[in-house]
Amino acid sequence: MKSLFTAARACLDAATPDDKPALTLAMAAAFARGELATDGDAPPPEPIRMPGRPARPTLVHPRDLPRRGFGSDEGRAAFIHAVAHIEFNAMDLAWDAVYRFRGLPPEYCADWVAVANDEARHFNLLRARLRELGHDYGDFDAHNGLWEMAEKTAHDGLARMALVPRVLEARGLDVTPGMIVKLRGLGDNATADILEVILREEVAHVAAGSRWYRWYCARAGVEPNARFRELLREYASGVLHKPFNTEARLQAGFDPEELVALLAAAN
């Protein structure tokens, strides 16, 4: 039986917008068929580095990305490209969660392989929509913020579960409903329909982060809400922004007391 860790590494190394989602979907299907095993004798993960990336998009600082409205086809294409870039990174984040952090319950790997599978589908949907608008992935500049957080938390599974799913990905729960409303108002139901799918499935992804964050906290004997606030101050000061999608965050494993404290700390 092949190693799940080897499969995860292959998906991380895949570099093109064709190869990464295709290999992700294939490896997730193989895992679902029971063809990939977590090898207890596998060597430790290699030091973190940049995963496979195409030559384009060019990666720039977030402040150097132009602000575009939805009022033109170009503006909507740039927005769709930005979301597609998030999903491209999200495949790597899910596979890195599998590859990087070992010795965990089997349900942990099952959760993150399922997340990788979803992110690959999301990317393919958005890329197809981009092509309908006369563009493709790589046509606009992008930033590397998601992967930079993966590098910062490579040493600590607890911090990774707190900060990638429960901060960066949870931001999508807050902003996506408004984007859907704007797109439907412009008559772009095709894009809005894709975002509806992504929003629904991202709730489950953030919930997986919440579940394994609390698992790590229980194992370490730390109080999760207080530790989460400490991690925010250490790694992600100024990242939380109001308003929150309270309903979605509750579904994704945030508790009411926690949300009150986070809202008080948010900008």
Protein Blocks (a to p, Z undefined) as FASTA:
>chain_A
ZZfklmmmmmmmpmbfklmmmmmmmmmmmmmnopaccdfkbccddddddddddfbdcddd
fklpccddfkbmklmmmmmmmmmmmmmmmmmmmmmmmmmpghiafklmmmmmmmmmmmmm
mmmmmmmmmmmnopaehjaccdfklmmmmmmmmmomklmmmmmmmmmmmmmmmmmmmmmm
mmmmnopamlmmmmmmmmmmmmmmmmmmmmmmmmmmmmnopafklmmmmmmmmmmgokac
cdddfklmmmnopafklmmmmmmmpZZ
